[in-house]
Amino acid sequence: VQLQAFGGGLVQAGGSLRLSCEASGSIFSLNVMGWQRQVPGKQREPVAWIANHGASNYMDSVKGRFTISRDNAKNAIYLHMNSLKPEDTAVYYCNLKTYETASGRDYWGPGTLVTVSS
């Protein structure tokens, strides 16, 4: 399984960006895809995630500003980020967790940098 991430870049505060992630390979149907982000010196934190059946959730600080969606036919997810703030600056990582077993298995895409200038 491989993940490819697209999007990211530099945007002014208040602006918008869209991240995309596509998974390829043999993917177990029961899965959750999402985005995590990391800034230097801090732990990676989950931002938004969406299950194959469509249920989604967000970290508190992005609720109302970010929207995650997915296209199961393409094994792809999208993160629409609006009203961006400087504190959203981070490297964003796409994650796929498949549940062939109860504990699940994680796959990661390469990070994509999002920089929000004030």
N, C-alpha and C positions, 0 to 999 in steps of 0.2 A: 504494500500500500504506500502510495506517495501523495503528498499534499503540495499544492502549488498555491501561493498567495499572490494577489495582485492589489494594486492600489497603494495608498499611503502617500506621503509627501509632506510638503510644507503648506500650511494654510494659516491665515490670520484668525485670531480669536473671533468667535461668532460665525465662522465659516463652516463648510461641510466637506466631508470626504466619504468615499465609499471603498470598503475593502471587500475583496472577493477571495474565495478559497475553493479550489476544486480538488477532490480526492479521486485517485485512480487506483485500479487494481481490484483484487477480490475483497469486497467490503461486506462484512456481516450486516444483515439488514437491521438488526436492533442496535442502534447507535445514537450517540449524541455528538454533534459538532458545535464548535464554539471558538471564541477568541479569548486569549489571555494576553495580558500586557505586562511589561517589565521595564522599570527604570533602573539605572545603575545604582547598586547598593541596596536594592530592595528586592523582596521576593516577587516572583511572578504571581499575578492575581487574575482570577477569572473575571471577564468583562461581560460576556453574554454567551448564552448557549441555547441550542435548540435540538430537540429530539427528532428522530425520524418521523414520529407521529405528529409533530408540529408544536408540542408544548415548548415554551421558551421562558427564559428568565434572565435577569440582568443584575449587575452589581448596583447598589443603591445610587451611587454618584452619577450613573449614566441613565438612569430611568427617566423617561420622558424626552431624552435627547438622542439616544441610539435606538435603532431598530434592527433586529436580526431576522433574516428570512432564509429559506432554503429551497432548493430545487432538487428533489430526490432523484429525478430522472438524470440529472447531471452530477449527482453527488457533490453539490456545490452549496455554499452558504455565502451570504452577503451581509455586511454590516454597514448600515447607513448611519453616519455620525453627523449630527447637526448640532448647532450652537456649541461648537468646540471651544474648549478652554485650555489655557496653557498647561494646566495640570493633567490634561489628557495626553500630553507628550510622552511617548514611550515607544518601545518596540512591541509591535503586536504580533502574536503567534497564533496561527490557526491550529486547532486541536481536533482530532477525531478520536472518540472513545467507543470501542465496539464491545459488545457484551455477549461474546460466545460463552463466557463464564461469568459468574456473579461479580467477580472482582474487576472485570473489564481489562481492556488492553488499549494503551495510548499510542497515538501516532501524532507527530508534530511536523508542521511545515516550517520553512525558513521564516525568520522574522521580517517584518516590514516596518520601517520607521515612519511614525507619524509625529510631526513637529508642529505645534501650535504656537504661533508668535503672539505676543501681547501688543 
